Amino acid sequence: MASLQVSNTLFSSSSCRSSNRINAAISVPKLPRIISLSPLTKPKQSSTIPVEMLVPSTKLLEQNKVDDSGNSMVTAQLYAILEAVADRVEMHHNLGQQRDNWNTLLLNSINMITLTAATMAGVAATGGAGASLLALKLSSTLLFSAAAGMMVIVNKMQPSQLAEEQRNATRLFKQLQREIQTILALRVPSENQVKEAMEKVLALDQAYPLPLLGKMIEKFPKTFEPAVWWPSSHSRINNNVSEREQNTNKMEKNGWNEKLEEEMREIIEGLKTKDIEDYMRLGNLVLKTNKILAISGPLLTGIAAVGSAFVGSPHGSWAAVVAVAAGALATTVNTLEHGAQVGTVFEMYRNCAGFFKLLEESIESTLNESNVEKRENGEMFELKVALQLGRSTSELRDFSEKSIHSRMDGAELEEFASKLF
């Protein structure tokens, strides 16, 4: 019995040690408590997010679709205007070349006809008789008459001026084309920009028409007027002085200040008193000269035709002298008018005066905008004005100071605002 008890004791002790050894071998670290996912357990505080905050609402999606479709429609409209402008650039370029060829061909043709007629009149006066005298007289008279009729038509049309109009239209349409391309490259266009681009296209079409019959610009107006190729709405001026005075404390915003405003007003004064006035004077002078030349050419050719008809009569020697001299003078006048392209010079003066008028209205409309934040940035606006006048910004400021001093001293401003024209 004693042996059995000892063996039982030893067995129990050894089994206890082995169980302890096994427990130590398979023991694992205690994991942190995890919140039970059982549906029976309820969290202490609800942290659920509404579905409406996670998923965009139907109204918001519809609004975004409407905005995107509206923007795409405005962009498509501006691209359509851009295509029309590019087409007009090509048309005006081609017409400009065509009308320049007209000027050259008609000038040479009329001069050759007139000189041939004068030669025939001189030959007939040297001793022609009978049928030969009649043939020379008739040929000379017909040629002088044809030259006079051609001169009337050409002087009415002024092909050199027509060519210059198309060159100006090409340049202005190219400028508008670049403006639209810049808008499309920088930002999504707005409806106002589309409307403004459309108005500019229509204004250019009216200022520089393509057809001749019924649409041609008057070549001999009563008075010289600057060319106008911008929309009339561009020159609307808000003269609300009280609002401007109330916003003087905001003048340091958006690049504007009182000194810059004063500088721009002096630029306007300089444009009015010097640049625009000078080109108006020169334009009126060229207009009068062109009128005199346009009347003198056909008149001299008609006199030559009448003189050639009396060659061989009792006073045939004097008739021949009149025919030859008038024919030579008519050729000279025609060459001076169309060879020197007086009509082109007239159109250049119209365009230059119109450029200064546009710049004046642009500055006035900007200064009369009472809300400074709605204006173009002052530094950028000053840079653009300086470039348009062919000056640096420092030269522009110097010009405004000279203008102020000349007005205070009562002296006339001798310097022009622009250095380009």
C-alpha positions as CSV (number, residue, x, y, z in Angstrom):
1,M,0.0,0.0,0.0
2,A,2.8,2.3,0.8
3,S,4.4,1.7,-2.5
4,L,1.2,2.4,-4.3
5,Q,0.8,5.7,-2.5
6,V,4.3,6.8,-3.3
7,S,3.9,6.0,-6.9
8,N,0.6,7.8,-7.1
9,T,2.3,10.8,-5.5
10,L,5.1,10.8,-7.9
11,F,2.7,10.4,-10.9
12,S,0.6,13.3,-9.8
13,S,3.6,15.5,-9.2
14,S,5.1,14.7,-12.6
15,S,1.7,15.2,-14.3
16,C,1.4,18.6,-12.7
17,R,4.9,19.6,-13.9
18,S,4.2,18.4,-17.4
19,S,0.9,20.2,-17.6
20,N,2.5,23.4,-16.4
21,R,5.2,22.9,-19.1
22,I,2.6,22.4,-21.8
23,N,0.6,25.5,-20.7
24,A,3.7,27.6,-20.8
25,A,4.5,26.4,-24.3
26,I,1.2,27.1,-25.8
27,S,0.4,30.4,-24.0
28,V,-0.3,33.4,-26.3
29,P,-0.4,37.2,-25.5
30,K,-3.7,38.7,-24.5
31,L,-5.3,40.7,-27.3
32,P,-6.9,44.1,-26.7
33,R,-10.7,44.1,-26.4
34,I,-12.5,44.6,-29.7
35,I,-15.8,46.2,-29.8
36,S,-18.4,43.5,-30.3
37,L,-20.0,43.5,-33.7
38,S,-22.9,41.6,-32.4
39,P,-26.3,43.1,-33.4
40,L,-27.3,42.8,-29.8
41,T,-24.7,45.4,-28.6
42,K,-25.5,49.1,-29.1
43,P,-22.8,51.8,-29.2
44,K,-23.0,54.4,-26.5
45,Q,-23.0,57.3,-29.1
46,S,-24.1,57.1,-32.7
47,S,-21.4,58.1,-35.2
48,T,-23.3,57.3,-38.4
49,I,-23.0,59.9,-41.4
50,P,-26.2,60.6,-43.4
51,V,-26.2,59.1,-46.9
52,E,-27.0,62.5,-48.3
53,M,-23.6,63.8,-47.2
54,L,-21.7,61.0,-48.7
55,V,-23.5,60.8,-52.1
56,P,-24.2,64.0,-54.1
57,S,-27.8,64.9,-54.2
58,T,-29.7,64.6,-57.5
59,K,-30.4,68.3,-57.6
60,L,-26.6,69.1,-57.3
61,L,-25.7,66.7,-60.1
62,E,-28.4,68.2,-62.3
63,Q,-27.1,71.7,-61.6
64,N,-23.6,70.7,-62.4
65,K,-24.8,69.1,-65.7
66,V,-26.6,72.3,-66.5
67,D,-23.6,74.5,-65.8
68,D,-21.3,72.2,-67.9
69,S,-23.7,72.2,-70.8
70,G,-24.1,76.0,-70.5
71,N,-20.3,76.5,-70.5
72,S,-19.8,74.2,-73.4
73,M,-22.5,76.0,-75.4
74,V,-20.9,79.4,-74.7
75,T,-17.5,78.0,-75.7
76,A,-19.0,76.5,-78.9
77,Q,-20.6,79.9,-79.7
78,L,-17.2,81.7,-79.3
79,Y,-15.5,79.1,-81.5
80,A,-18.2,79.7,-84.1
81,I,-17.4,83.5,-84.0
82,L,-13.7,82.7,-84.2
83,E,-14.3,80.7,-87.4
84,A,-16.3,83.5,-88.9
85,V,-13.5,86.0,-88.0
86,A,-10.9,83.8,-89.6
87,D,-13.0,83.5,-92.8
88,R,-13.3,87.3,-92.9
89,V,-9.6,87.7,-92.5
90,E,-9.1,85.6,-95.6
91,M,-11.8,87.4,-97.6
92,H,-10.5,90.9,-96.8
93,H,-7.0,89.8,-97.6
94,N,-8.0,88.5,-101.0
95,L,-10.1,91.6,-101.8
96,G,-7.2,93.9,-100.8
97,Q,-4.9,92.2,-103.3
98,Q,-7.6,92.3,-106.0
99,R,-8.3,96.0,-105.6
100,D,-4.6,96.8,-105.4
101,N,-4.2,95.1,-108.8
102,W,-7.2,97.1,-110.1
103,N,-5.4,100.3,-109.2
104,T,-2.2,99.3,-111.0
105,L,-3.9,98.0,-114.1
106,L,-6.4,100.9,-114.5
107,L,-3.7,103.5,-113.9
108,N,-1.5,102.0,-116.6
109,S,-4.3,101.5,-119.0
110,I,-5.7,105.0,-118.7
111,N,-2.3,106.6,-119.1
112,M,-1.5,104.5,-122.2
113,I,-4.9,105.4,-123.8
114,T,-4.5,109.1,-123.1
115,L,-0.9,109.2,-124.4
116,T,-1.9,107.3,-127.5
117,A,-4.8,109.7,-128.2
118,A,-2.5,112.7,-127.7
119,T,0.0,111.2,-130.1
120,M,-2.6,110.6,-132.8
121,A,-3.9,114.2,-132.4
122,G,-0.3,115.5,-132.9
123,V,0.3,113.3,-135.9
124,A,-3.0,114.4,-137.5
125,A,-2.0,118.1,-137.1
126,T,1.4,117.6,-138.8
127,G,0.0,117.1,-142.3
128,G,-2.6,114.4,-142.5
129,A,-5.3,114.8,-145.2
130,G,-8.4,113.1,-146.4
131,A,-9.2,109.7,-145.0
132,S,-6.0,109.5,-142.9
133,L,-6.9,112.8,-141.2
134,L,-10.4,111.6,-140.5
135,A,-9.2,108.3,-139.1
136,L,-6.6,109.9,-136.8
137,K,-9.1,112.5,-135.6
138,L,-11.8,109.9,-134.9
139,S,-9.4,107.5,-133.2
140,S,-8.0,110.3,-131.0
141,T,-11.4,111.6,-130.0
142,L,-12.7,108.1,-129.2
143,L,-9.7,107.3,-127.1
144,F,-9.9,110.6,-125.2
145,S,-13.6,110.0,-124.6
146,A,-12.9,106.4,-123.4
147,A,-10.2,107.7,-121.1
148,A,-12.4,110.4,-119.6
149,G,-15.2,107.9,-118.9
150,M,-12.8,105.4,-117.3
151,M,-11.3,108.2,-115.2
152,V,-14.8,109.2,-113.9
153,I,-15.4,105.6,-112.8
154,V,-12.0,105.0,-111.3
155,N,-12.0,108.4,-109.4
156,K,-15.4,107.5,-108.0
157,M,-14.2,104.1,-106.8
158,Q,-10.7,105.1,-105.7
159,P,-9.1,101.6,-105.9
160,S,-6.1,102.5,-103.9
161,Q,-8.3,103.6,-101.0
162,L,-10.4,100.4,-101.4
163,A,-7.2,98.4,-101.1
164,E,-6.2,100.3,-97.9
165,E,-9.6,99.7,-96.4
166,Q,-9.2,96.0,-96.9
167,R,-5.7,96.0,-95.4
168,N,-7.0,97.8,-92.3
169,A,-10.0,95.4,-92.1
170,T,-7.6,92.4,-92.3
171,R,-5.4,93.8,-89.5
172,L,-8.4,94.6,-87.3
173,F,-10.0,91.2,-87.8
174,K,-6.7,89.5,-87.1
175,Q,-6.5,91.5,-83.8
176,L,-10.0,90.4,-82.9
177,Q,-9.0,86.8,-83.8
178,R,-6.1,86.9,-81.4
179,E,-8.3,88.4,-78.6
180,I,-10.8,85.5,-78.9
181,Q,-8.0,82.9,-79.0
182,T,-6.5,84.5,-75.8
183,I,-9.9,84.3,-74.1
184,L,-10.4,80.6,-75.0
185,A,-6.8,79.8,-73.8
186,L,-7.0,81.5,-70.4
187,R,-10.5,80.8,-69.1
188,V,-14.0,79.5,-69.8
189,P,-15.7,82.4,-71.8
190,S,-18.8,84.1,-70.4
191,E,-21.9,85.1,-72.3
192,N,-20.9,88.8,-72.1
193,Q,-17.7,88.0,-73.9
194,V,-19.5,86.2,-76.6
195,K,-21.9,89.2,-77.0
196,E,-19.0,91.6,-77.1
197,A,-17.2,89.6,-79.7
198,M,-20.3,89.4,-81.8
199,E,-20.8,93.2,-81.6
200,K,-17.2,93.8,-82.6
201,V,-17.6,91.6,-85.7
202,L,-20.7,93.4,-86.8
203,A,-19.1,96.8,-86.2
204,L,-16.2,95.8,-88.3
205,D,-18.5,94.6,-91.1
206,Q,-20.2,97.9,-91.1
207,A,-17.0,99.9,-91.0
208,Y,-15.3,98.0,-93.8
209,P,-17.9,96.5,-96.1
210,L,-17.0,93.8,-98.6
211,P,-19.3,94.7,-101.5
212,L,-19.0,97.8,-103.6
213,L,-22.5,98.5,-104.9
214,G,-24.7,100.1,-102.3
215,K,-22.2,99.4,-99.4
216,M,-19.1,101.3,-100.5
217,I,-17.8,104.0,-98.1
218,E,-18.2,107.5,-99.4
219,K,-14.9,108.5,-100.9
220,F,-15.5,112.2,-101.0
221,P,-17.4,113.2,-97.8
222,K,-18.2,116.8,-97.1
223,T,-16.0,116.8,-94.0
224,F,-13.2,114.5,-92.8
225,E,-14.4,112.1,-90.1
226,P,-12.3,109.5,-88.3
227,A,-13.0,105.8,-89.1
228,V,-15.1,104.0,-86.5
229,W,-14.8,100.2,-86.3
230,W,-15.9,99.5,-82.7
231,P,-19.4,99.0,-81.2
232,S,-21.2,102.2,-80.1
233,S,-21.8,100.6,-76.6
234,H,-18.0,100.9,-76.1
235,S,-18.3,104.6,-75.8
236,R,-21.0,104.7,-73.1
237,I,-19.8,106.9,-70.3
238,N,-21.1,106.9,-66.8
239,N,-21.0,110.5,-65.6
240,N,-22.0,109.8,-62.0
241,V,-19.5,112.2,-60.4
242,S,-20.9,111.7,-56.8
243,E,-20.1,108.0,-56.9
244,R,-16.6,108.7,-58.0
245,E,-16.1,111.1,-55.2
246,Q,-17.4,108.6,-52.7
247,N,-14.9,106.0,-54.0
248,T,-11.8,108.1,-53.8
249,N,-10.8,106.3,-50.6
250,K,-10.7,103.1,-52.6
251,M,-8.3,104.4,-55.3
252,E,-5.3,102.4,-54.0
253,K,-7.1,99.2,-55.0
254,N,-6.6,97.2,-58.2
255,G,-3.5,99.1,-59.2
256,W,-5.3,102.5,-59.4
257,N,-4.5,105.7,-57.5
258,E,-5.2,109.4,-58.0
259,K,-1.8,110.0,-59.7
260,L,-2.5,107.4,-62.3
261,E,-6.0,108.8,-63.0
262,E,-4.5,112.3,-63.4
263,E,-1.9,110.8,-65.8
264,M,-4.6,109.2,-68.0
265,R,-6.6,112.5,-68.1
266,E,-3.5,114.3,-69.3
267,I,-3.1,111.7,-72.0
268,I,-6.7,112.3,-73.2
269,E,-6.0,116.0,-73.2
270,G,-2.9,115.5,-75.3
271,L,-4.7,113.3,-77.8
272,K,-7.4,115.9,-78.2
273,T,-5.2,119.0,-78.6
274,K,-2.4,117.5,-80.7
275,D,-2.8,114.0,-82.2
276,I,-6.5,114.0,-83.2
277,E,-6.5,117.7,-84.2
278,D,-3.4,117.3,-86.3
279,Y,-4.8,114.3,-88.2
280,M,-8.1,116.0,-88.7
281,R,-6.3,118.9,-90.3
282,L,-4.2,116.7,-92.5
283,G,-7.2,114.6,-93.4
284,N,-9.2,117.6,-94.6
285,L,-6.2,118.8,-96.7
286,V,-5.8,115.4,-98.4
287,L,-9.6,115.2,-99.0
288,K,-9.6,118.6,-100.7
289,T,-6.5,117.6,-102.8
290,N,-8.1,114.4,-103.8
291,K,-11.3,116.1,-104.9
292,I,-9.4,118.6,-107.1
293,L,-7.5,115.8,-108.7
294,A,-10.5,113.6,-109.2
295,I,-12.3,116.5,-111.0
296,S,-9.3,117.7,-113.0
297,G,-8.4,114.4,-114.6
298,P,-11.7,113.8,-116.5
299,L,-12.1,117.5,-117.2
300,L,-8.8,117.7,-118.9
301,T,-9.4,114.5,-120.9
302,G,-12.7,115.9,-122.0
303,I,-11.1,119.1,-123.2
304,A,-8.5,117.0,-125.1
305,A,-11.3,115.0,-126.8
306,V,-13.0,118.2,-127.9
307,G,-9.7,119.7,-129.2
308,S,-8.9,116.5,-131.2
309,A,-12.3,116.7,-132.9
310,F,-11.3,120.1,-134.4
311,V,-8.0,119.1,-135.7
312,G,-7.8,119.9,-139.4
313,S,-10.3,122.8,-139.2
314,P,-9.3,126.5,-139.9
315,H,-8.1,126.7,-136.3
316,G,-6.8,123.2,-136.4
317,S,-3.3,124.1,-135.1
318,W,-4.6,125.5,-131.9
319,A,-7.0,122.6,-131.5
320,A,-4.1,120.2,-131.8
321,V,-2.1,122.1,-129.2
322,V,-5.1,122.0,-126.8
323,A,-5.6,118.3,-127.4
324,V,-2.0,117.3,-126.9
325,A,-1.4,119.6,-123.9
326,A,-4.7,118.6,-122.1
327,G,-3.9,115.0,-122.8
328,A,-0.5,115.3,-121.2
329,L,-1.8,117.2,-118.2
330,A,-4.6,114.6,-117.7
331,T,-2.0,111.8,-117.7
332,T,0.1,113.7,-115.1
333,V,-3.0,114.3,-112.9
334,N,-4.1,110.7,-113.1
335,T,-0.6,109.5,-112.3
336,L,-0.4,111.8,-109.3
337,E,-3.8,110.8,-108.0
338,H,-3.6,107.0,-108.4
339,G,0.2,106.5,-108.7
340,A,0.9,108.4,-105.5
341,Q,-2.3,106.8,-104.1
342,V,-3.8,109.9,-102.5
343,G,-6.9,107.8,-101.6
344,T,-4.6,105.5,-99.6
345,V,-3.2,108.5,-97.7
346,F,-6.7,109.7,-97.0
347,E,-7.7,106.3,-95.6
348,M,-4.5,106.1,-93.5
349,Y,-5.4,109.5,-91.9
350,R,-9.0,108.3,-91.3
351,N,-7.6,105.1,-89.6
352,C,-5.1,107.0,-87.5
353,A,-7.7,109.5,-86.3
354,G,-10.0,106.6,-85.5
355,F,-7.3,104.9,-83.5
356,F,-6.8,107.9,-81.3
357,K,-10.6,108.4,-80.9
358,L,-10.9,104.8,-79.8
359,L,-8.0,105.2,-77.3
360,E,-9.6,108.3,-76.0
361,E,-13.0,106.7,-75.5
362,S,-11.4,103.6,-73.9
363,I,-9.6,105.7,-71.3
364,E,-12.7,107.8,-70.6
365,S,-14.9,104.8,-70.1
366,T,-12.4,103.2,-67.8
367,L,-12.0,106.4,-65.7
368,N,-15.7,106.9,-65.5
369,E,-16.3,103.5,-64.0
370,S,-17.0,104.4,-60.4
371,N,-16.2,100.9,-58.9
372,V,-12.5,100.5,-59.0
373,E,-12.7,96.8,-58.7
374,K,-14.6,96.5,-61.9
375,R,-11.8,98.3,-63.9
376,E,-8.9,96.7,-65.6
377,N,-5.8,96.5,-63.4
378,G,-4.3,100.0,-63.3
379,E,-0.7,98.9,-64.0
380,M,-1.8,96.7,-66.8
381,F,-3.9,99.4,-68.3
382,E,-1.1,101.9,-68.1
383,L,1.2,99.4,-69.9
384,K,-1.3,98.8,-72.7
385,V,-1.8,102.6,-73.3
386,A,2.0,103.1,-73.3
387,L,2.5,100.4,-75.9
388,Q,-0.3,101.7,-78.1
389,L,1.3,105.1,-78.1
390,G,4.8,103.7,-78.7
391,R,6.2,104.8,-75.4
392,S,7.5,103.3,-72.2
393,T,5.6,103.8,-68.9
394,S,8.2,106.3,-67.7
395,E,7.9,108.3,-71.0
396,L,4.1,108.3,-70.5
397,R,4.5,109.8,-67.0
398,D,6.9,112.4,-68.3
399,F,4.5,113.4,-71.1
400,S,1.6,113.9,-68.5
401,E,3.9,116.0,-66.4
402,K,4.9,118.2,-69.4
403,S,1.2,118.5,-70.3
404,I,0.4,119.7,-66.8
405,H,3.2,122.3,-66.8
406,S,2.4,123.6,-70.2
407,R,-1.2,124.2,-69.2
408,M,-0.2,125.9,-66.0
409,D,2.2,128.2,-67.9
410,G,-0.4,128.9,-70.6
411,A,1.9,127.5,-73.3
412,E,1.0,125.2,-76.1
413,L,2.0,121.6,-75.8
414,E,4.5,120.9,-78.6
415,E,4.9,117.1,-78.0
416,F,2.5,114.6,-79.4
417,A,1.1,111.8,-77.3
418,S,1.9,109.1,-79.8
419,K,5.3,108.3,-81.2
420,L,3.9,105.8,-83.7
421,F,2.0,107.9,-86.2
